[in-house]
Amino acid sequence: MNKKQKVVLVTVLAIIVLSLVVWIASGTEIFTKTQVLVEQKDELFGWTEKKWVDKFIWGLDLSGAISGISFLIGAILFFFFRTKKSERN
C-alpha cells in the first residue's frame, strides 16, 4: 500500500465515522426528516394544537448513503492509485 492509498483509506474512514457521529448527535433517527410535529399550547384558552415545524433531522438512511458513496469512490481511487508491477523494478 503506497502513500496515496493510505490517504484515500484514512479519508474514507474519516467520512464514514463523521457521518455516523453526526447521526448519533442528531438523535439516532432511522429516516431523515425535514419536518417535525410539535404540540403548541395556547396560554389564553388552554388548548393544544399540533403544527408541523420545518426542522432537519439527520437519519441513518442519509448516513448510509454517504458511507456507501464514499466507500465506492474510495475503492475506485484505491484501485487506481495502486503501484503497478512495471513501476516497482
Helices and strands as residue ranges (DSSP letters): H 3-25, E 33-41, E 48-57, H 60-80, H 85-88
